[in-house]
């Protein structure tokens, strides 16, 4: 499961009575007493437990009609819709839950997650920013939205505050924010903290380790952890899957960079190289992961092992000053990002030969 889903509120499951009635019993009882909120709530919980999500959705909608001032019902319906791949459908209900439970962090965090999932991270930042005092659940989703917006320093601060909760997934988010902010020392420490309590079945940790290894120029470790994460959570990390979770990535550059690394290591004609990037000049520059993603797709750079050059970025084009091999390799390279008009950024690139790496998935 992704970092964001782990941070988002989960469905409220209702504890069955000591002698729980079957789903069939509850269906029959509802025919006689459709306006009984307690019965509808028991039916919703039983339907969820049985995996009958259409019935659970119907029960929550009935509960909203029966008890329109109870925030739990729009909250549960919103979370159910988001978790079944309909974040746009869940937004209205989650916003209603926030209105009914303004001091509860869970609905607000879930609302923020749904906004991010519908490509409205900017609105998520606006809505969540005034409510940092609600605690780590809100802080974590706010940091996630800030990363999507490229506000890395704000994300790093909010993720650090969320990580004070001690929750392993908050440490992972802190590490991710630190990677995007080029604070690799902070990322290493955060991942060590996460590893102490992270469940062995979670793909979050190897995914973040892959990002850190790529940022550090350790391609072998990046591939090893990337493949481990992908094997552990194929549905959530595979964009071809109907269960693909866009919230698995704090920034699109993460998957693009790791996918580019995978492709570069599968080219039989291109020996593996490591890209060491340093001295990134300004806040308008792309992240290290965005730079890695672009450079890994520049196949001609594989011939430049041992070379160093100063990269200069203007709008969506790159130029190089220094070793002629690098200058030739990136000539005309179109970048998957754009520098603001009138701005420029630069970074020092050193291309190093890498040790032999396994290419099997």
C-alpha positions in Angstrom: 0.0 0.0 0.0 1.2 3.5 -0.8 2.6 6.1 1.7 -0.5 8.3 1.1 -3.1 5.5 1.6 -1.3 4.5 4.8 -1.6 8.1 5.9 -5.3 8.5 4.9 -8.1 7.6 7.3 -9.5 4.1 7.0 -13.1 3.0 6.9 -14.8 2.9 10.2 -15.7 -0.7 10.7 -18.5 -1.4 13.1 -17.9 -4.0 15.8 -20.6 -6.7 15.3 -22.7 -7.7 18.3 -21.7 -10.8 20.2 -24.1 -12.9 18.1 -23.6 -11.2 14.8 -26.4 -11.6 12.3 -25.5 -12.7 8.8 -25.6 -10.3 5.8 -28.7 -12.2 4.6 -30.4 -11.7 8.0 -29.6 -8.0 7.9 -31.0 -7.7 4.4 -34.3 -9.3 5.6 -34.5 -7.1 8.7 -34.0 -4.0 6.6 -37.0 -4.8 4.5 -39.1 -4.5 7.7 -37.2 -1.6 9.3 -35.5 0.5 6.5 -35.5 3.7 8.6 -33.6 2.2 11.6 -30.2 3.9 11.7 -28.6 1.3 14.0 -29.7 -1.5 11.7 -28.4 0.3 8.6 -25.0 0.9 10.4 -24.8 -2.8 11.3 -25.7 -3.7 7.7 -23.0 -1.3 6.4 -20.3 -2.9 8.6 -21.3 -6.4 7.7 -21.3 -5.6 4.0 -17.8 -4.1 4.3 -16.6 -7.1 6.2 -18.0 -9.4 3.5 -16.5 -7.3 0.7 -19.9 -6.3 -0.6 -18.9 -2.7 -1.4 -22.0 -1.8 -3.5 -24.2 -2.8 -0.6 -22.0 -0.9 1.9 -22.2 2.2 -0.3 -26.0 2.0 -0.4 -26.2 1.6 3.4 -24.0 4.7 3.9 -26.2 6.7 1.5 -29.2 5.6 3.5 -27.5 6.6 6.7 -26.8 10.1 5.4 -30.5 10.5 4.6 -31.5 9.2 8.0 -29.0 11.1 10.1 -27.8 14.1 8.0 -26.0 15.8 10.9 -23.8 12.8 11.8 -20.4 13.2 10.2 -19.4 9.6 10.3 -21.7 8.7 7.4 -20.4 11.1 4.7 -16.9 10.4 6.0 -17.3 6.6 5.5 -19.0 7.0 2.1 -16.3 9.4 0.9 -13.5 7.0 2.0 -15.2 4.1 0.4 -15.5 5.9 -2.9 -11.9 7.0 -2.8 -10.6 3.6 -1.9 -12.5 2.0 -4.8 -10.9 4.4 -7.4 -13.5 7.2 -7.4 -11.8 10.1 -5.5 -13.8 12.7 -7.4 -17.0 11.0 -6.2 -15.7 11.0 -2.6 -14.8 14.6 -2.5 -18.3 16.1 -1.9 -18.9 13.6 1.0 -15.5 14.2 2.6 -16.0 17.9 2.4 -19.4 17.5 4.2 -17.7 15.3 6.9 -15.1 18.1 7.4 -18.0 20.6 7.8 -19.7 18.3 10.4 -16.5 17.4 12.3 -14.3 20.5 12.0 -12.0 19.5 14.9 -11.4 15.9 13.7 -8.2 15.5 11.7 -9.2 12.4 9.9 -11.9 13.8 7.6 -9.7 16.8 6.7 -6.7 14.5 5.9 -8.9 12.3 3.8 -10.4 15.3 2.0 -6.8 16.5 1.3 -5.8 13.1 -0.1 -8.8 13.1 -2.4 -7.9 16.6 -3.7 -4.3 15.4 -4.4 -5.7 12.3 -6.2 -7.8 14.5 -8.4 -4.8 16.8 -9.3 -5.8 19.6 -7.0 -2.8 19.6 -4.7 -2.9 23.4 -4.8 -6.3 23.5 -3.2 -5.3 20.8 -0.7 -2.5 23.1 0.4 -4.9 26.0 0.8 -7.4 24.0 2.8 -5.0 22.2 5.1 -2.4 24.9 5.8 -4.5 26.7 8.4 -5.1 23.5 10.3 -1.5 22.3 11.1 -2.5 22.3 14.8 -4.8 19.3 14.2 -1.7 17.1 14.3 0.4 14.6 12.3 -2.3 13.2 10.1 -3.1 16.6 8.6 0.6 17.6 8.5 1.5 14.5 6.6 -1.1 15.0 3.9 -0.2 18.7 3.7 3.5 17.8 3.2 2.4 15.4 0.5 0.4 18.1 -1.3 3.3 20.5 -1.0 5.6 18.0 -2.6 3.2 17.7 -5.5 3.4 21.5 -5.9 7.2 21.5 -5.8 7.2 23.4 -2.4 10.0 21.2 -1.1 11.1 23.3 1.9 7.6 23.7 3.2 7.0 20.0 2.7 10.2 19.1 4.5 9.2 21.2 7.5 5.7 19.8 7.7 6.9 16.2 7.2 9.4 16.6 10.0 6.7 17.8 12.3 4.5 14.8 11.3 7.4 12.4 11.9 7.5 13.5 15.6 4.5 11.2 16.0 6.9 8.3 15.7 4.7 6.6 13.1 6.9 4.7 10.6 4.9 6.0 7.5 5.5 9.5 8.7 9.2 8.8 8.8 9.0 7.5 5.2 7.3 10.7 4.1 9.9 12.8 5.9 12.6 10.8 4.0 10.9 11.4 0.7 10.6 15.1 1.4 14.2 15.3 2.3 15.2 13.5 -0.9 13.3 16.1 -3.0 14.9 18.9 -0.9 18.4 17.3 -1.6 18.9 16.7 2.2 20.1 13.2 1.7 21.6 13.0 5.3 18.2 13.7 6.7 16.6 11.1 4.4 19.0 8.4 5.6 18.2 9.1 9.2 14.5 9.1 8.6 14.6 5.8 6.7 16.5 4.3 9.6 13.8 5.4 12.0 11.1 4.0 9.7 12.8 0.6 9.4 12.5 0.1 13.2 8.7 -0.4 13.0 7.7 -0.6 9.4 5.8 -3.9 8.6 7.7 -6.3 6.4 4.9 -6.3 3.8 5.0 -2.6 3.1 6.4 -1.4 -0.2 6.9 2.1 1.2 10.3 1.5 2.6 12.0 -0.2 -0.4 10.4 2.4 -2.6 12.0 5.3 -0.6 15.3 3.5 -0.4 15.3 3.2 -4.2 14.7 7.0 -4.5 17.5 7.7 -2.0 19.9 5.4 -3.8 19.1 7.0 -7.1 19.7 10.5 -5.7 23.0 9.2 -4.3 24.1 7.7 -7.6 23.9 4.1 -6.4 22.1 2.6 -9.4 22.5 -1.1 -8.3 20.8 -0.4 -4.9 18.2 1.8 -6.6 17.2 -1.0 -9.0 17.2 -3.7 -6.2 14.9 -1.7 -4.0 12.7 -0.5 -6.9 12.1 -4.1 -8.0 11.4 -5.2 -4.5 8.8 -2.5 -4.0 7.2 -3.2 -7.4 7.0 -6.9 -6.5 5.4 -6.2 -3.2 2.8 -3.7 -4.5 2.3 -4.3 -8.3 -1.3 -3.0 -8.3 -0.4 0.3 -6.7 2.8 1.0 -8.6 1.9 -0.2 -12.0 0.2 2.5 -14.1 -1.3 -0.1 -16.4 -3.2 -1.6 -13.5 -6.8 -0.5 -12.8 -5.8 -0.3 -9.1 -2.9 2.1 -9.9 -2.6 4.6 -7.1 -1.4 8.0 -8.1 -1.0 8.8 -4.4 1.9 6.3 -4.3 4.1 9.1 -5.6 4.8 12.3 -3.8 6.0 13.7 -7.1 5.6 12.2 -10.6 9.4 12.5 -11.1 9.9 9.5 -8.7 8.3 6.9 -10.9 9.7 8.5 -14.1 13.2 8.5 -12.8 13.1 4.9 -11.6 11.5 3.8 -14.8 14.2 5.6 -16.8 16.8 3.8 -14.7 15.2 0.5 -15.5 15.1 1.2 -19.2 18.7 2.4 -19.3 19.9 -0.9 -17.7 18.0 -3.0 -20.2 19.8 -1.5 -23.2 22.4 -4.0 -24.3 24.3 -1.4 -26.3 24.6 1.0 -23.4 27.0 0.2 -20.5 25.7 1.4 -17.2 26.9 4.7 -15.8 26.2 6.7 -12.6 25.2 10.4 -12.7 26.6 12.4 -9.9 24.8 15.8 -9.7 25.9 18.5 -7.3 26.0 22.3 -6.9 22.4 22.8 -8.1 22.2 26.6 -8.3 18.7 27.8 -7.4 15.3 27.1 -6.1 13.8 27.1 -9.6 15.9 24.1 -10.6 14.3 20.7 -11.1 14.7 18.2 -8.3 17.6 15.7 -8.4 15.1 13.0 -9.4 13.8 15.1 -12.3 17.3 15.7 -13.5 18.1 12.0 -13.1 15.0 11.0 -15.1 16.0 13.3 -18.0 19.7 12.3 -18.1 19.0 8.5 -17.9 17.0 8.8 -21.1 20.0 10.6 -22.8 21.5 7.3 -24.2 24.6 9.0 -25.6 25.8 9.9 -22.1 26.8 6.3 -21.6 29.9 7.1 -23.7 30.9 9.9 -21.4 32.2 7.9 -18.4 34.7 10.0 -16.5 33.6 13.3 -17.9 32.4 16.4 -16.0 30.5 19.4 -17.2 28.3 22.2 -16.0 24.7 21.8 -17.1 22.7 25.0 -17.8 18.9 24.8 -18.0 16.8 27.5 -19.8 13.1 26.8 -20.2 12.9 23.2 -21.5 16.4 22.9 -23.0 19.7 21.9 -21.6 23.2 23.0 -22.5 26.6 22.0 -21.2 29.9 23.8 -20.6 32.9 21.5 -20.1 33.6 18.1 -21.4 32.8 17.9 -25.1 31.3 14.4 -24.9 28.6 15.6 -22.4 27.9 18.7 -24.5 27.4 16.6 -27.6 25.3 13.9 -25.8 22.7 16.3 -24.4 22.6 18.6 -27.5 18.9 19.1 -28.3 17.8 17.1 -25.3 14.2 18.0 -24.5 13.5 18.1 -20.8 10.2 16.8 -19.2 10.0 20.0 -17.1 10.3 23.7 -17.7 12.3 26.4 -16.0 10.2 29.6 -15.4 10.7 32.3 -18.1 13.6 34.6 -17.4 15.1 32.1 -14.9 18.0 29.7 -15.3 19.5 27.0 -13.2 22.7 25.0 -13.4 24.2 21.9 -11.9 27.5 20.1 -12.1 27.3 16.6 -13.7 29.9 14.0 -13.4 29.4 10.7 -15.4 31.0 7.7 -13.7 31.3 4.2 -14.9 29.2 1.8 -12.7 30.0 -1.7 -11.7 28.3 -4.6 -13.5 24.7 -4.9 -12.4 22.1 -7.6 -12.7 19.5 -6.9 -15.3 16.9 -9.4 -14.3 13.6 -8.1 -13.0 
